[in-house]
Amino acid sequence: MTALPGNILEAISHPGWWGAWFPRPDEWVAWRAFLSAVFALPMDSAQLEIYRACTGRTEPPTVPAREVWAPTGRRGGKTRIASTVAAHLAVFVDWRRHLAPGERATIMLLAADRRQARTAMRYLRSLFVDHQGLRKLVDGETQESLELKNRVVIEVATASFKTTRGYSVAAIVADEIAFWSVDEASANPAQEIINALRPAMMRGALLMAVSSPYSRRGPLWENYRRHYGKDGDPVLVWQAPSKVMNPTIPQEVIDEATELDPASAAAE
């Protein structure tokens, strides 16, 4: 197997790892700055400019983020990035030192609905089974999970209280969290699900929420209000429209997505 990459940016660039999943570097410039901020990696001048514009901060982080809240526009690539972060944490971080005998670390990728969960699972599965080396790491597979030989399980599911019990959580990746409970009568409000999962998080675990914005309520809005633009805050907020995160996307594609879902227009 190709030597392990030193960080997630090397993993998505190297042809022996996940470079083939990110074939057009010009589409991922802003996301590379995002990943540099999340994992406290060195930034060049262009990345630093993007970082400052999207976070309202001045100084780049010196330690990896504990939580990341990213209200970003439609069709910007956030589900692929979220899936890649989940895969990276499963492969390149050794969680075994935090586990009791027989225990497994769980990386949870929670989506707003079944369609979104299936999309995330397709990305995740491909990063493993379509990679010559990593497919050997897969010990078991279902429609909703990958069990790895390094005592990590990746689970993809719709957001529900059923996902909160009996886990040692290495990471929570919350995809489209603003749409988990758009109905105020919902039995599964997003904040309560996150609150229920937090006590299960292991030392060094990451909570990352990426979503098109929906309204000025819920955990995405609250964390934006409390943490945006604060240097040194371990809770990173990254706000950007689709065109910033993917400058190659045609404007008519954004306009069509906005027309189909006017609630997300504020991100554009």
C-alpha positions in Angstrom: 0.0 0.0 0.0 1.1 3.6 -0.7 2.7 5.2 2.3 0.2 6.9 4.6 -0.4 10.6 3.8 0.6 13.1 6.5 -2.7 14.8 6.5 -6.1 15.0 4.9 -5.0 17.4 2.2 -2.3 15.0 1.1 -4.9 12.2 1.1 -7.2 14.0 -1.3 -4.3 15.1 -3.6 -2.2 11.9 -3.8 -3.1 9.6 -6.8 -2.4 6.6 -4.6 -5.0 7.7 -2.1 -8.1 9.8 -2.8 -6.8 12.0 -5.5 -9.0 10.3 -8.1 -12.1 11.4 -6.1 -11.1 15.0 -6.4 -9.9 15.2 -10.1 -10.4 19.0 -10.6 -8.3 20.9 -8.1 -9.9 24.2 -9.1 -13.2 23.0 -7.7 -11.8 22.3 -4.2 -9.6 25.4 -3.5 -12.0 26.7 -0.8 -12.6 23.3 0.7 -8.9 22.8 1.0 -8.7 26.0 3.0 -11.7 24.7 5.1 -9.9 21.4 5.8 -6.7 23.3 6.7 -8.8 25.3 9.3 -10.5 22.2 10.7 -7.3 20.3 11.2 -5.0 23.3 11.9 -2.8 22.7 8.9 -0.5 25.3 7.4 -2.2 27.7 4.9 -0.7 29.5 2.0 -1.7 33.2 1.3 -4.6 32.3 -0.9 -6.0 29.8 1.7 -5.5 32.4 4.4 -7.5 34.9 2.5 -10.4 32.4 2.0 -10.2 31.5 5.6 -10.5 35.1 6.8 -13.4 35.8 4.4 -15.4 32.7 5.5 -14.7 32.7 9.2 -14.5 36.4 10.1 -11.3 35.6 11.9 -7.9 37.1 11.6 -5.5 34.5 12.8 -5.5 30.8 11.6 -6.1 28.1 14.2 -3.1 26.5 16.0 -5.0 23.4 17.2 -7.6 21.3 15.4 -11.2 22.4 15.9 -13.4 20.6 18.5 -16.6 21.5 16.7 -17.2 22.9 13.2 -20.4 24.5 12.0 -20.5 25.3 8.3 -23.5 27.1 6.8 -22.7 26.9 3.1 -24.6 27.1 -0.1 -26.3 24.4 -2.2 -24.3 22.3 -4.6 -21.0 23.4 -3.2 -19.7 19.9 -2.4 -20.3 19.7 1.3 -21.7 16.1 1.4 -18.6 14.8 -0.4 -16.3 16.7 1.9 -18.3 15.5 5.0 -18.0 11.9 3.8 -14.2 12.3 3.2 -13.7 13.8 6.7 -15.5 10.8 8.2 -13.4 8.3 6.1 -10.2 10.2 7.1 -10.9 10.0 10.8 -11.7 6.3 10.5 -8.5 5.4 8.7 -5.8 7.9 9.8 -6.6 8.4 13.5 -5.8 5.5 15.9 -8.7 5.4 18.3 -7.8 2.1 19.9 -5.9 3.7 22.7 -9.2 5.1 24.0 -11.2 1.8 23.7 -11.8 -0.9 26.3 -11.4 -4.5 25.2 -14.1 -5.5 22.8 -15.2 -1.8 22.3 -15.4 -0.1 18.9 -15.1 3.5 17.9 -18.1 4.8 15.9 -18.0 7.5 13.3 -21.6 8.7 12.7 -22.6 10.4 9.5 -26.1 11.7 10.2 -28.3 13.0 7.3 -31.5 14.9 7.1 -33.4 12.1 5.3 -32.9 8.7 3.6 -32.0 10.2 0.2 -29.3 12.3 1.7 -28.1 9.3 3.8 -27.8 7.2 0.7 -25.8 9.9 -1.1 -23.4 10.1 1.8 -23.1 6.3 2.0 -22.2 6.1 -1.7 -19.4 8.5 -1.3 -18.1 6.8 1.9 -18.3 3.3 0.4 -16.4 4.3 -2.7 -13.5 5.8 -0.7 -13.0 2.3 0.7 -14.1 -0.4 -1.6 -12.9 1.4 -4.8 -9.4 1.9 -3.3 -7.1 -1.0 -3.8 -5.5 -0.8 -0.4 -8.4 0.4 1.8 -10.8 -2.3 0.6 -8.7 -4.8 2.6 -9.5 -2.8 5.7 -13.2 -3.5 5.4 -14.2 -6.3 7.7 -18.0 -6.2 7.2 -20.5 -4.1 5.3 -24.3 -3.4 5.4 -26.4 -0.8 3.6 -25.8 1.6 6.5 -22.4 0.8 7.8 -18.8 -0.2 7.2 -17.0 -2.2 9.9 -13.2 -1.8 9.7 -10.4 -4.1 11.0 -9.0 -1.2 13.0 -11.9 -1.4 15.5 -13.8 1.5 13.8 -17.3 1.4 12.6 -18.7 4.0 10.2 -22.5 4.3 10.4 -24.7 6.4 8.1 -28.2 7.1 9.2 -31.0 9.6 9.3 -31.1 11.9 12.3 -33.0 10.2 15.1 -32.8 9.5 18.8 -32.3 5.8 17.9 -28.8 6.7 16.8 -27.7 8.1 20.2 -27.5 5.1 22.4 -24.7 2.7 23.4 -21.8 4.2 21.3 -18.3 5.3 21.8 -18.3 8.1 19.3 -15.1 9.2 17.5 -16.8 11.7 15.3 -20.2 13.1 14.4 -20.7 14.5 11.0 -24.1 16.1 10.7 -25.1 16.6 7.1 -27.8 19.3 6.4 -28.5 19.7 10.1 -30.6 22.8 9.4 -33.2 20.6 7.8 -33.4 17.9 10.6 -36.3 19.5 12.2 -37.9 22.2 10.1 -41.2 21.4 11.7 -41.4 22.8 15.3 -43.6 19.8 16.3 -40.9 17.4 15.3 -40.1 14.6 17.7 -36.4 14.7 16.8 -35.2 18.3 17.1 -31.6 18.7 16.0 -30.3 20.3 19.2 -31.7 17.5 21.4 -30.1 14.9 19.1 -26.7 16.6 19.3 -27.0 17.0 23.1 -27.8 13.3 23.4 -24.7 12.3 21.4 -22.2 14.6 23.1 -21.7 12.5 26.3 -20.8 9.5 24.1 -18.0 11.4 22.3 -14.4 10.1 23.0 -11.4 12.3 23.8 -10.4 14.1 20.7 -13.6 13.4 18.9 -14.9 15.9 16.3 -18.4 17.3 15.8 -18.8 18.7 12.3 -22.1 20.1 11.0 -22.4 21.2 7.4 -25.7 22.5 6.0 -27.4 24.9 3.7 -28.9 27.5 6.1 -32.7 27.4 6.6 -33.8 29.8 9.3 -32.5 31.8 12.3 -33.1 29.1 14.8 -31.7 25.7 15.7 -28.1 24.7 16.5 -26.6 25.9 13.1 -27.9 29.4 13.7 -27.1 29.4 17.4 -23.5 28.4 16.9 -23.1 30.9 14.1 -24.4 33.6 16.4 -22.1 32.6 19.3 -18.9 31.6 17.6 -18.5 33.3 14.2 -15.5 35.6 13.9 -13.8 34.7 17.2 -10.1 34.0 17.0 -8.9 31.2 19.1 -12.3 29.7 19.6 -12.2 25.8 19.4 -15.7 26.0 17.8 -15.1 27.0 14.2 -17.8 28.6 12.1 -17.4 28.7 8.3 -19.9 30.6 6.3 -19.8 30.8 2.5 -22.1 30.8 -0.6 -22.0 28.0 -3.2 -19.8 30.0 -5.6 -17.1 30.5 -3.1 -17.0 26.8 -2.2 -17.2 25.7 -5.8 -16.4 28.5 -8.3 -16.9 26.2 -11.3 -20.6 25.6 -10.6 -22.8 27.4 -13.2 -24.9 30.2 -11.9 -28.0 28.6 -13.5 -27.5 25.5 -11.4 -27.5 27.6 -8.2 -30.6 29.5 -9.4 -32.4 26.3 -10.1 -31.6 24.8 -6.7 -32.6 28.0 -5.0 -35.9 28.1 -7.0 -36.7 24.5 -5.9 -35.7 25.3 -2.3 -36.2 29.1 -1.5 -35.4 28.6 2.2 -31.7 28.1 1.3 -31.5 31.3 -0.8 -29.9 33.2 2.1 -26.7 31.2 1.6 -26.3 32.6 -1.9 
